[in-house]
């Protein structure tokens, strides 16, 4: 897992990767912590799928930038699967699980 540090990191990843997953994580929310743990477990098994995260409290401008770019209301936690520059799948809160991430990747190959 790689952590985004600003809009430039995000734009570069979006340009360079055919498919990637992003997690918007709130460092003060227990629901977000649970989602982060699920995301982290899934990421440990991914060798060829770039996985990124950002901490909303530290990267609010980036979080808003992503919401605006894809026209998807900001939530945290929120996971987005991006394929060819477009959101192929997204989920928030308790819907971010190891199995939902696995299924989303499988369905969007």
Phi and psi restraints in degrees (value plus and minus 20) as a CYANA .aco file:
   2 UNK   PHI    -138.1   -98.1
   2 UNK   PSI     124.9   164.9
   3 UNK   PHI    -118.1   -78.1
   3 UNK   PSI     110.2   150.2
   4 UNK   PHI     -94.5   -54.5
   4 UNK   PSI     119.8   159.8
   5 UNK   PHI    -148.5  -108.5
   5 UNK   PSI      56.6    96.6
   6 UNK   PHI      82.2   122.2
   6 UNK   PSI     148.9   188.9
   7 UNK   PHI     -82.4   -42.4
   7 UNK   PSI     -55.1   -15.1
   8 UNK   PHI     -83.5   -43.5
   8 UNK   PSI     -61.6   -21.6
   9 UNK   PHI     -78.2   -38.2
   9 UNK   PSI     -66.5   -26.5
  10 UNK   PHI     -82.2   -42.2
  10 UNK   PSI     -70.0   -30.0
  11 UNK   PHI     -79.6   -39.6
  11 UNK   PSI     -59.3   -19.3
  12 UNK   PHI     -85.6   -45.6
  12 UNK   PSI     -64.8   -24.8
  13 UNK   PHI     -82.4   -42.4
  13 UNK   PSI     -62.0   -22.0
  14 UNK   PHI     -82.2   -42.2
  14 UNK   PSI     -57.7   -17.7
  15 UNK   PHI     -92.2   -52.2
  15 UNK   PSI     -57.8   -17.8
  16 UNK   PHI    -110.5   -70.5
  16 UNK   PSI     -38.4     1.6
  17 UNK   PHI    -133.3   -93.3
  17 UNK   PSI     113.2   153.2
  18 UNK   PHI     -89.8   -49.8
  18 UNK   PSI     -58.2   -18.2
  19 UNK   PHI    -161.5  -121.5
  19 UNK   PSI     120.4   160.4
  20 UNK   PHI    -176.3  -136.3
  20 UNK   PSI     142.6   182.6
  21 UNK   PHI    -143.7  -103.7
  21 UNK   PSI     120.3   160.3
  22 UNK   PHI    -142.9  -102.9
  22 UNK   PSI     119.4   159.4
  23 UNK   PHI    -138.0   -98.0
  23 UNK   PSI     104.5   144.5
  24 UNK   PHI    -111.2   -71.2
  24 UNK   PSI      97.2   137.2
  25 UNK   PHI    -138.2   -98.2
  25 UNK   PSI     113.2   153.2
  26 UNK   PHI    -119.2   -79.2
  26 UNK   PSI     102.9   142.9
  27 UNK   PHI     -96.2   -56.2
  27 UNK   PSI     -23.7    16.3
  28 UNK   PHI    -134.7   -94.7
  28 UNK   PSI     -16.0    24.0
  29 UNK   PHI    -131.3   -91.3
  29 UNK   PSI     106.0   146.0
  30 UNK   PHI     -84.7   -44.7
  30 UNK   PSI     -52.7   -12.7
  31 UNK   PHI     -85.5   -45.5
  31 UNK   PSI     -62.2   -22.2
  32 UNK   PHI     -84.5   -44.5
  32 UNK   PSI     -57.2   -17.2
  33 UNK   PHI     -83.3   -43.3
  33 UNK   PSI     -60.6   -20.6
  34 UNK   PHI     -83.6   -43.6
  34 UNK   PSI     -63.4   -23.4
  35 UNK   PHI     -84.0   -44.0
  35 UNK   PSI     -60.5   -20.5
  36 UNK   PHI     -80.3   -40.3
  36 UNK   PSI     -62.0   -22.0
  37 UNK   PHI     -84.6   -44.6
  37 UNK   PSI     -60.6   -20.6
  38 UNK   PHI     -83.2   -43.2
  38 UNK   PSI     -65.5   -25.5
  39 UNK   PHI     -80.9   -40.9
  39 UNK   PSI     -64.8   -24.8
  40 UNK   PHI     -82.8   -42.8
  40 UNK   PSI     -62.5   -22.5
  41 UNK   PHI     -80.9   -40.9
  41 UNK   PSI     -63.2   -23.2
  42 UNK   PHI     -85.5   -45.5
  42 UNK   PSI     -63.3   -23.3
  43 UNK   PHI     -81.0   -41.0
  43 UNK   PSI     -54.1   -14.1
  44 UNK   PHI     -80.4   -40.4
  44 UNK   PSI     -44.5    -4.5
  45 UNK   PHI    -116.6   -76.6
  45 UNK   PSI     -23.0    17.0
  46 UNK   PHI    -117.4   -77.4
  46 UNK   PSI      93.3   133.3
  47 UNK   PHI    -114.1   -74.1
  47 UNK   PSI     -51.7   -11.7
  48 UNK   PHI    -134.1   -94.1
  48 UNK   PSI     -16.6    23.4
  49 UNK   PHI    -130.3   -90.3
  49 UNK   PSI      92.3   132.3
  50 UNK   PHI     -85.4   -45.4
  50 UNK   PSI     109.4   149.4
  51 UNK   PHI    -146.0  -106.0
  51 UNK   PSI     108.9   148.9
  52 UNK   PHI    -146.1  -106.1
  52 UNK   PSI     140.9   180.9
  53 UNK   PHI    -167.2  -127.2
  53 UNK   PSI     142.2   182.2
  54 UNK   PHI    -160.4  -120.4
  54 UNK   PSI     130.0   170.0
  55 UNK   PHI    -118.1   -78.1
  55 UNK   PSI      94.8   134.8
  56 UNK   PHI     -75.8   -35.8
  56 UNK   PSI     -61.9   -21.9
  57 UNK   PHI     -83.2   -43.2
  57 UNK   PSI     -47.4    -7.4
  58 UNK   PHI    -119.0   -79.0
  58 UNK   PSI     -38.4     1.6
  59 UNK   PHI    -151.2  -111.2
  59 UNK   PSI      24.8    64.8
  60 UNK   PHI     -77.3   -37.3
  60 UNK   PSI     -63.3   -23.3
  61 UNK   PHI     -79.7   -39.7
  61 UNK   PSI     -59.0   -19.0
  62 UNK   PHI     -87.5   -47.5
  62 UNK   PSI     -62.9   -22.9
  63 UNK   PHI     -77.7   -37.7
  63 UNK   PSI     -64.7   -24.7
  64 UNK   PHI     -86.4   -46.4
  64 UNK   PSI     -58.8   -18.8
  65 UNK   PHI     -80.0   -40.0
  65 UNK   PSI     -65.0   -25.0
  66 UNK   PHI     -84.4   -44.4
  66 UNK   PSI     -64.5   -24.5
  67 UNK   PHI     -79.2   -39.2
  67 UNK   PSI     -64.5   -24.5
  68 UNK   PHI     -87.8   -47.8
  68 UNK   PSI     -63.4   -23.4
  69 UNK   PHI     -80.2   -40.2
  69 UNK   PSI     -61.0   -21.0
  70 UNK   PHI    -122.5   -82.5
  70 UNK   PSI     -19.2    20.8
  71 UNK   PHI      35.5    75.5
  71 UNK   PSI      24.5    64.5
  72 UNK   PHI    -143.5  -103.5
  72 UNK   PSI     102.3   142.3
  73 UNK   PHI     -73.2   -33.2
  73 UNK   PSI     114.8   154.8
  74 UNK   PHI     -86.9   -46.9
  74 UNK   PSI     115.0   155.0
  75 UNK   PHI    -161.9  -121.9
  75 UNK   PSI     138.2   178.2
  76 UNK   PHI    -164.8  -124.8
  76 UNK   PSI     110.6   150.6
  77 UNK   PHI     -93.6   -53.6
  77 UNK   PSI     135.7   175.7
  78 UNK   PHI    -170.1  -130.1
  78 UNK   PSI     112.4   152.4
  79 UNK   PHI    -134.2   -94.2
  79 UNK   PSI     119.4   159.4
  80 UNK   PHI    -152.1  -112.1
  80 UNK   PSI     107.5   147.5
  81 UNK   PHI    -118.5   -78.5
  81 UNK   PSI      99.8   139.8
  82 UNK   PHI    -131.7   -91.7
  82 UNK   PSI     107.9   147.9
  83 UNK   PHI    -149.9  -109.9
  83 UNK   PSI     106.3   146.3
  84 UNK   PHI      31.5    71.5
  84 UNK   PSI      21.8    61.8
  85 UNK   PHI      59.0    99.0
  85 UNK   PSI     -14.3    25.7
  86 UNK   PHI    -148.7  -108.7
  86 UNK   PSI     130.4   170.4
  87 UNK   PHI     -94.5   -54.5
  87 UNK   PSI      98.6   138.6
  88 UNK   PHI    -112.8   -72.8
  88 UNK   PSI     -43.5    -3.5
  89 UNK   PHI    -183.1  -143.1
  89 UNK   PSI     127.8   167.8
  90 UNK   PHI    -173.5  -133.5
  90 UNK   PSI     134.6   174.6
  91 UNK   PHI    -171.4  -131.4
  91 UNK   PSI     142.0   182.0
  92 UNK   PHI    -160.4  -120.4
  92 UNK   PSI     145.5   185.5
  93 UNK   PHI      31.1    71.1
  93 UNK   PSI    -149.0  -109.0
  94 UNK   PHI     -89.5   -49.5
  94 UNK   PSI     -28.4    11.6
  95 UNK   PHI    -101.7   -61.7
  95 UNK   PSI     -24.3    15.7
  96 UNK   PHI    -111.8   -71.8
  96 UNK   PSI      79.7   119.7
  97 UNK   PHI    -152.4  -112.4
  97 UNK   PSI     143.9   183.9
  98 UNK   PHI     -72.3   -32.3
  98 UNK   PSI     -69.3   -29.3
  99 UNK   PHI     -88.7   -48.7
  99 UNK   PSI     -55.6   -15.6
 100 UNK   PHI     -89.2   -49.2
 100 UNK   PSI     -56.3   -16.3
 101 UNK   PHI     -86.2   -46.2
 101 UNK   PSI     -64.6   -24.6
 102 UNK   PHI     -80.5   -40.5
 102 UNK   PSI     -65.0   -25.0
 103 UNK   PHI     -85.1   -45.1
 103 UNK   PSI     -61.2   -21.2
 104 UNK   PHI     -82.0   -42.0
 104 UNK   PSI     -63.4   -23.4
 105 UNK   PHI     -86.1   -46.1
 105 UNK   PSI     -63.0   -23.0
 106 UNK   PHI     -81.4   -41.4
 106 UNK   PSI     -62.7   -22.7
 107 UNK   PHI     -94.5   -54.5
 107 UNK   PSI     -36.7     3.3
 108 UNK   PHI    -138.1   -98.1
 108 UNK   PSI      13.8    53.8
